[in-house]
Amino acid sequence: MKSVLLLLTASGILFFSCKEKPTYDTIIHNGMIYDGNGGEPYAADIAINADTIAFMGDLKNANAKNNIDAKGMAVAPGFINMLAQGTESLIEDGRAQNEIRQGVTLEVFGEGWSMGPLNAKMKSEMQSDQSLIKYKVNWNTLKEYLDSLVQHGVSCNVASFVGATTIRMYVVGEDNRAPTPAELDSMRLLVRQAMEDGALGVGSSLIYPPAFFAKTDELIALCKEASKYGGSYISHMRSEGNKLYEGVEELITIAKEANIHAEIYHLKAAGKENWNKMDSVIRRVERARKEGLDITANMYTYTAGATGLTASFPPTLQDGGFGKLWKRLQDPVIRAQMKKAMNSNATDWENYYHGCGGPDKILMLGFRIDSLRKYLGKTLLEVATMRGKSPEETAMDLIVQDSSRIDVAYFVMTEDNLKKEVPLPWVSFGSDEGTYAPEGVFLKIHPHPRAYGTFARVIGKYANEDKVITIPAAIHQLAKLPADNLKIKKRGELKTGNYADIVIFDPAKLKDHATYDNPQQYATGMQHVFVNGIQVLKDGEHTNAKPGRVVDGPGKK
């Protein structure tokens, strides 16, 4: 459409000027812009062309193929899940419904284990070890996996750290020993290759074998390679409980020695006797930051963690791999030793059985075989009572019977500490869960409610209800903070020229509904979501679009 402008000159001559109205693919009208920087919102329109934010300002005289009225709603950059576990679930269903409906537009993988690099043995084991979700392992490198995921079709963007555990398994295997100098050189080379392929950095998960077997100097060596490319180190620390202070100090040491940005996975003080340590941990991180170290953290917004039932046993029991643990748990002598170990307040390993306070604080979330799924949503104590054995014996029997680590939730945290962590300006958020929908194969699992509620809960509970954080600050910590920490360009902020990862919602109505008893309930209040300029959520419903891309780290060549 053309606009006509009449101009009158000093001589009285009229000129007619015809000007085309600008036309865009999408215009978001009348919204309140939370640009991701943490400041107060302002009124403006946003125009999208292809995958990019083309203009921000007054667009009342512009045209668009797709017009969205965002009156009364917040318009914000897409949220970033700093700890995503959807590496397999996205293969099954690329829509990522539980995440998209909360406004998540980027999933970040790599908590110690990554989907590459894989050698022949690792590929074979990954293929044979599959449970509910079946797929062909037709890749070798992390880049090949991410590329195959996008080719398959995903609604969200994806990125990944390369796992220190995966690197160790590729070269050393699962034995409790240090790498030889030649092996360490090979591990460094694998990190360099992953960084040049687009990995975000190196990720570790140090309470789990075989990651537990890696010493600090090994991790520093790997991080020095990632640092050369501007990458990060991100870690599930060696302890979140009895040796929490030591775990934080190790991470700070690695950051300093490798000259690298370091992030704590799911910041917590685990176990009632450790809850009072959180204030000291916060002070220690903030002191390190003042001293010039780039230390950050992420968290999920729940008091229960989730991992394997195998976290109730010493990591050394798994020296040589899960197969060795499976055999050892059938040895009467070792079983007697493990029963004692489970009830010890260990300082040389992270005992989640003791840390959570007992079997009534352990909730069953996932089994491999159908006959055990009747226990989903029950506590270990309830299952033990049903089976007529002690909780310790029941835990060992279940692992042997299911031939898996068994997914469980451990109630190890306190709400008071969560409220201290949420508003910290160096803390972002991650679900530590997969991407699901309450349908199909996913009905055979009982996920932690954080899968469906982590991000909505930041605003719905902690901003609106508890008022421990403002909405502008929450959006900053959900979007721009993690993008900046990971050195991701053109995402995490609403800005002309950036990729159009955009969410639209009423902040007063964003709410999580998932519970431990009934976790597969979508959050509500998110109205529209765009990923790379394509609308994947419209009026609260998924469009089935899959425009997700691989987001590369700073070392990509």
C-alpha positions in Angstrom: 0.0 0.0 0.0 1.2 3.5 -0.8 1.0 6.6 1.3 0.5 10.0 -0.4 2.2 13.1 0.9 1.4 16.6 -0.4 4.2 19.2 -0.1 3.8 23.0 -0.6 6.9 24.9 -1.6 7.6 28.6 -1.0 6.5 29.4 -4.6 3.2 27.7 -3.9 3.8 24.7 -6.2 2.4 21.4 -5.0 4.4 18.2 -5.2 3.0 14.8 -4.7 5.2 12.1 -3.0 4.2 8.5 -3.1 5.9 6.2 -0.6 5.5 2.4 -0.1 4.5 1.4 3.4 7.2 -1.0 4.7 6.1 -4.6 4.7 7.3 -7.4 7.0 6.7 -11.0 7.6 5.4 -10.5 11.1 4.6 -7.4 13.3 4.1 -7.7 17.0 2.0 -4.7 18.0 1.3 -2.9 21.2 3.5 -5.0 23.5 5.6 -4.0 26.5 9.2 -4.7 25.5 11.4 -6.5 28.1 14.6 -6.4 26.0 16.6 -8.7 28.2 18.9 -6.1 29.7 17.0 -6.0 33.0 15.6 -2.5 32.7 12.0 -1.4 32.9 9.8 -2.3 30.0 8.8 0.1 27.3 6.0 0.2 24.7 7.1 -0.6 21.1 6.3 -2.7 18.1 8.6 -5.4 16.7 8.9 -6.4 13.1 10.4 -9.7 11.9 11.7 -10.5 8.4 12.8 -14.1 7.8 14.8 -15.1 10.9 15.7 -11.6 12.1 14.3 -8.7 14.2 14.1 -6.1 11.4 12.8 -3.1 13.3 11.7 -2.0 16.8 9.6 1.1 17.3 6.4 2.6 16.0 5.0 0.4 13.2 1.5 1.6 12.9 2.1 2.6 9.3 3.6 -0.7 8.3 2.1 -3.9 6.8 2.8 -7.5 7.7 1.7 -10.9 6.5 1.2 -11.9 10.2 0.0 -9.4 12.8 0.0 -10.1 16.5 -1.7 -7.8 19.0 0.4 -8.1 22.2 -1.6 -5.4 24.1 -1.3 -6.1 27.9 1.5 -8.6 27.3 5.2 -8.8 27.8 7.4 -9.3 24.7 10.8 -10.8 25.7 13.7 -12.7 24.2 13.4 -16.5 24.2 14.5 -18.2 27.4 17.7 -20.4 27.5 17.7 -23.7 29.3 21.2 -23.9 30.7 20.9 -27.5 31.8 18.8 -29.5 29.3 18.6 -33.3 29.1 16.6 -33.6 25.9 19.3 -35.3 23.8 17.2 -38.5 23.3 13.7 -37.1 23.9 14.2 -34.6 21.0 14.9 -37.5 18.7 11.6 -39.1 19.7 9.6 -35.8 19.5 11.3 -32.6 18.2 8.4 -30.3 19.3 9.8 -29.9 22.9 6.3 -29.0 24.0 7.0 -28.8 27.7 9.8 -26.3 27.1 8.3 -24.3 24.2 5.1 -23.7 26.3 7.3 -22.1 29.0 9.1 -19.9 26.5 12.4 -21.8 26.1 13.9 -21.4 22.7 17.4 -22.8 23.3 18.4 -26.1 24.9 21.9 -26.4 26.2 23.3 -30.0 26.6 26.4 -31.5 28.0 26.3 -32.1 31.8 29.5 -34.2 31.8 28.2 -36.6 29.2 27.7 -35.4 25.6 26.5 -37.1 22.5 30.0 -37.1 21.0 32.8 -37.8 20.4 32.0 -41.5 20.3 34.3 -44.4 19.5 33.1 -47.8 18.2 32.7 -49.2 21.7 30.8 -46.2 23.0 28.5 -46.3 19.9 27.7 -49.9 20.4 26.9 -49.4 24.1 24.7 -46.4 23.4 22.8 -48.4 20.8 22.3 -51.5 23.0 21.6 -49.5 26.2 18.5 -47.8 24.9 15.3 -48.0 26.9 12.0 -46.4 25.9 13.3 -44.3 23.1 14.9 -46.2 20.2 17.2 -44.6 17.6 20.2 -45.4 15.4 23.5 -44.0 16.5 24.7 -42.9 13.1 27.1 -40.1 14.2 30.6 -40.0 15.7 31.2 -36.4 16.7 29.1 -34.0 18.8 28.7 -31.7 15.7 27.3 -34.6 13.7 24.8 -35.4 16.4 23.5 -31.8 16.7 23.3 -31.5 12.9 21.4 -34.8 12.7 19.0 -33.5 15.4 18.2 -30.3 13.4 17.9 -32.3 10.2 15.4 -34.5 11.9 13.5 -31.4 13.0 13.3 -29.6 16.3 11.2 -26.6 17.4 13.9 -25.2 19.7 17.5 -24.3 19.0 20.2 -26.6 20.4 23.8 -26.3 21.7 26.1 -28.4 23.7 29.2 -28.6 25.8 31.6 -31.4 25.1 31.5 -33.8 28.1 34.7 -34.3 30.1 33.2 -37.7 31.0 32.7 -38.5 27.3 36.3 -37.5 26.5 37.6 -39.6 29.3 35.6 -42.7 28.2 36.7 -42.2 24.6 40.4 -42.4 25.6 40.7 -44.0 29.0 37.6 -46.0 29.4 35.7 -46.4 32.7 38.6 -47.5 34.9 39.6 -45.6 38.0 43.0 -44.4 36.9 44.7 -41.3 35.6 45.3 -40.9 31.9 48.9 -41.4 30.7 50.7 -38.3 29.2 49.9 -39.7 25.7 46.2 -40.3 26.6 45.9 -36.8 28.0 47.3 -35.4 24.7 44.6 -37.3 22.9 42.0 -35.9 25.3 43.2 -32.4 24.6 43.0 -33.0 20.9 39.4 -34.1 21.2 38.5 -30.9 23.1 40.1 -28.8 20.4 38.2 -30.6 17.7 34.9 -30.2 19.6 35.5 -26.5 20.2 36.3 -25.9 16.5 33.1 -27.8 15.6 31.1 -25.4 17.8 31.0 -26.8 21.4 30.4 -24.2 24.1 33.2 -25.5 26.3 33.8 -28.5 28.6 31.2 -29.9 31.0 31.8 -32.2 33.9 29.6 -34.1 36.4 32.1 -35.1 39.1 29.9 -37.1 41.5 29.3 -39.8 38.9 31.7 -42.5 37.8 33.8 -42.5 35.6 33.8 -38.6 35.9 34.5 -39.1 39.6 37.9 -40.6 38.7 39.2 -37.5 37.0 41.5 -35.4 39.2 41.7 -31.6 39.1 44.8 -31.4 37.0 43.1 -33.4 34.3 40.2 -31.0 34.2 42.5 -28.0 34.1 44.3 -29.5 31.1 41.1 -29.9 29.2 39.8 -26.5 30.2 43.0 -24.8 29.0 42.2 -26.1 25.5 38.6 -24.8 25.7 39.9 -21.5 27.0 42.0 -20.9 23.8 38.7 -20.7 21.9 36.8 -18.5 24.4 34.9 -21.5 25.8 33.5 -22.1 29.2 33.8 -24.8 31.9 30.5 -25.9 33.5 30.4 -28.4 36.3 28.2 -30.5 38.5 30.7 -30.1 41.2 32.4 -33.0 43.0 30.3 -32.3 46.1 27.1 -30.4 46.7 26.8 -31.6 50.2 29.3 -32.6 52.9 32.3 -31.2 50.9 30.4 -28.4 49.2 33.1 -25.8 50.1 35.8 -28.0 48.6 33.7 -28.5 45.5 33.4 -24.7 45.0 37.1 -24.2 45.6 38.0 -26.8 43.0 35.8 -25.0 40.4 37.4 -21.7 41.3 40.9 -23.2 41.0 40.0 -24.6 37.5 38.7 -21.2 36.5 41.8 -19.5 37.7 44.4 -22.0 36.4 42.7 -22.4 33.0 41.8 -18.7 32.6 38.2 -19.7 31.8 34.6 -18.7 32.6 33.3 -21.3 35.0 29.7 -22.1 35.9 28.2 -24.2 38.7 25.5 -26.6 37.5 22.3 -26.4 39.6 23.6 -24.5 42.6 22.5 -26.1 45.8 23.4 -27.1 49.3 22.3 -30.8 49.5 21.3 -32.4 52.7 19.8 -30.8 55.8 23.1 -30.7 57.7 24.5 -28.6 54.7 21.7 -26.1 54.2 23.4 -23.5 56.4 26.4 -23.5 54.0 24.6 -21.6 51.2 25.3 -18.1 52.6 29.0 -18.9 52.7 29.0 -20.3 49.2 27.3 -17.2 47.8 29.9 -15.0 49.6 32.8 -17.1 48.2 31.5 -16.9 44.6 31.0 -13.2 44.9 34.5 -12.7 46.3 36.0 -14.6 43.4 34.0 -12.5 41.0 35.3 -9.3 42.7 38.8 -10.7 42.3 38.3 -10.8 38.5 37.3 -14.5 38.0 34.3 -15.1 35.8 32.2 -17.4 38.0 28.4 -17.9 37.4 25.8 -20.5 38.3 22.5 -21.9 37.2 19.7 -23.6 39.2 16.3 -25.2 39.0 13.4 -23.9 41.1 12.6 -27.0 43.2 13.7 -28.6 46.4 14.2 -32.1 45.0 17.1 -33.1 42.7 16.9 -36.0 40.4 19.5 -38.5 39.3 20.1 -42.3 39.5 19.4 -44.6 42.4 23.0 -45.5 41.9 23.9 -42.2 43.6 23.1 -44.1 46.8 26.4 -46.1 46.4 30.1 -45.2 46.4 31.3 -44.3 42.9 34.1 -46.9 43.3 31.5 -49.6 43.1 31.2 -48.7 39.4 35.0 -48.9 38.7 35.1 -50.5 35.2 31.5 -49.4 34.3 27.9 -50.1 35.2 28.3 -53.8 34.2 30.8 -54.3 37.0 28.4 -52.6 39.5 25.6 -54.8 38.3 27.6 -57.9 39.1 29.0 -56.6 42.4 25.4 -55.9 43.7 24.7 -59.6 43.4 27.6 -60.5 45.7 26.3 -61.1 49.3 29.5 -59.8 50.8 29.5 -56.6 48.8 25.7 -56.2 49.4 26.3 -56.2 53.1 29.1 -53.6 52.7 26.8 -51.4 50.6 24.0 -51.6 53.1 26.3 -50.1 55.6 27.8 -47.5 53.2 24.3 -46.3 52.2 23.7 -45.3 55.8 27.0 -43.6 56.3 27.5 -39.8 56.3 30.3 -40.2 53.8 32.8 -37.4 53.2 34.8 -39.1 50.3 31.7 -39.5 48.0 28.3 -37.9 47.6 25.8 -40.1 49.4 22.4 -39.0 48.3 20.6 -41.8 50.2 21.9 -40.4 53.5 21.8 -36.8 52.3 18.1 -36.8 51.6 17.2 -38.2 55.0 16.1 -41.7 54.1 14.0 -43.9 51.7 10.8 -41.9 52.3 12.5 -38.9 50.6 13.4 -40.9 47.4 10.8 -40.9 44.6 10.7 -43.4 41.8 10.8 -41.6 38.3 11.9 -44.1 35.7 12.5 -47.8 34.9 13.6 -49.6 31.9 11.3 -52.6 32.1 7.5 -52.5 32.1 7.0 -54.8 35.1 8.6 -52.2 37.4 6.7 -49.2 36.2 4.0 -49.9 38.7 6.3 -48.3 41.2 6.5 -44.9 39.4 5.6 -42.0 41.7 6.1 -44.1 44.8 8.9 -43.6 47.4 11.6 -46.2 47.9 10.1 -46.9 51.4 6.7 -47.6 49.8 8.3 -49.9 47.3 10.3 -51.7 50.0 7.1 -52.2 52.0 5.3 -53.6 49.0 8.2 -56.0 48.3 8.7 -57.0 51.9 12.4 -56.1 52.1 14.5 -53.4 53.6 14.9 -50.2 51.6 18.6 -50.8 51.1 18.0 -54.3 49.8 15.2 -53.1 47.6 17.4 -50.4 46.0 20.0 -53.0 45.1 17.4 -55.5 43.9 15.7 -52.9 41.6 19.0 -51.8 40.0 19.9 -55.4 39.3 16.4 -56.3 38.1 16.1 -53.2 35.8 19.8 -53.3 34.7 19.8 -49.5 34.9 20.7 -46.8 37.3 16.9 -46.1 37.8 15.8 -42.5 37.7 14.7 -41.1 41.1 14.2 -37.8 42.8 16.0 -37.0 46.1 14.5 -34.3 48.4 17.7 -32.7 49.5 17.2 -28.9 49.4 15.3 -26.2 51.3 13.0 -23.5 49.9 14.7 -20.8 52.0 17.9 -21.4 50.0 16.1 -21.3 46.7 14.8 -17.9 47.5 18.3 -16.7 48.2 19.6 -18.1 44.9 16.9 -17.0 42.5 17.6 -13.2 42.7 21.4 -13.5 42.5 22.5 -11.5 39.4 25.0 -14.2 38.3 22.4 -17.1 38.4 20.5 -18.4 35.3 18.2 -21.3 35.1 18.1 -24.9 33.8 15.6 -27.7 34.1 18.0 -30.7 34.2 15.2 -32.6 32.4 14.1 -33.8 29.0 11.7 -32.5 26.5 8.3 -34.1 26.8 4.7 -34.1 26.0 2.0 -36.0 28.0 1.5 -38.5 25.2 3.0 -41.5 23.5 6.1 -43.1 25.0 6.5 -40.3 27.5 3.5 -41.6 29.4 5.7 -44.4 30.5 7.9 -42.1 32.6 7.2 -40.1 35.7 9.4 -37.0 35.2 10.5 -34.5 37.9 8.0 -31.6 37.7 10.9 -29.3 36.8 10.5 -30.7 33.3 7.2 -28.8 32.9 7.6 -25.9 35.3 11.2 -24.6 35.9 11.0 -21.5 33.8 7.3 -20.5 34.3 8.0 -20.9 38.0 10.7 -18.2 38.0 8.1 -15.6 37.1 4.9 -17.2 38.3 6.2 -18.1 41.8 9.4 -16.2 42.6 8.5 -12.9 40.9 4.7 -12.7 41.2 4.0 -14.7 44.4 7.2 -14.5 46.6 8.5 -11.2 45.1 12.1 -12.2 45.6 13.0 -11.1 42.0 11.5 -8.5 39.6 10.1 -9.5 36.3 12.8 -7.5 34.3 15.5 -9.1 36.4 14.0 -12.6 35.9 13.8 -12.1 32.1 17.4 -11.0 32.1 18.5 -14.1 34.0 16.4 -16.3 31.8 17.7 -14.9 28.5 20.6 -12.4 28.2 22.7 -13.5 31.1 23.1 -17.1 29.9 23.7 -15.9 26.3 26.4 -13.5 27.5 28.0 -16.1 29.7 28.2 -18.6 26.8 29.3 -15.9 24.3 26.3 -16.6 22.1 25.9 -13.9 19.6 22.6 -12.3 18.4 20.4 -14.1 20.9 19.1 -13.4 24.4 18.2 -9.8 23.7 15.5 -8.0 21.7 17.6 -5.9 19.4 17.4 -5.0 15.7 19.6 -7.4 13.8 19.3 -10.2 16.4 17.7 -13.5 15.6 13.9 -13.5 16.2 13.7 -15.8 19.2 10.8 -14.0 20.9 8.2 -14.9 23.6 4.9 -13.1 24.3 3.0 -13.7 27.6 1.1 -12.0 30.3 3.5 -11.9 33.3 0.6 -12.0 35.7 -0.7 -15.3 34.2 2.4 -17.3 33.6 2.1 -20.3 36.0 3.5 -23.8 36.5 1.1 -26.7 37.3 3.3 -29.8 37.4 3.6 -31.5 40.8 5.5 -34.5 42.1 2.3 -36.6 42.0 1.2 -35.3 38.6 4.2 -33.9 36.8 3.0 -34.1 33.2 1.0 -30.8 33.2 1.9 -28.0 30.9 2.6 -24.5 32.3 0.0 -21.9 31.2 0.2 -18.2 30.3 2.7 -18.3 27.4 0.8 -17.1 24.3 3.2 -16.9 21.4 6.7 -18.1 20.8 8.9 -17.5 17.8 12.1 -19.4 17.0 14.3 -18.0 14.3 11.3 -15.9 13.1 9.0 -18.9 12.8 6.0 -19.1 15.1 6.1 -22.4 17.1 3.4 -21.4 19.7 0.3 -19.5 18.7 -2.5 -18.6 21.1 -1.0 -21.1 23.6 -1.0 -24.0 21.2 2.0 -25.6 19.4 2.0 -25.0 15.6 4.2 -28.1 14.9 6.8 -25.9 13.3 10.4 -27.1 13.7 12.7 -24.2 12.8 15.4 -25.0 15.5 19.0 -24.6 14.6 22.4 -25.5 16.0 23.8 -22.6 18.1 27.6 -22.7 18.0 30.1 -21.7 20.6 32.8 -19.0 20.2 35.4 -21.3 18.8 33.4 -22.4 15.7 35.6 -22.5 12.6 
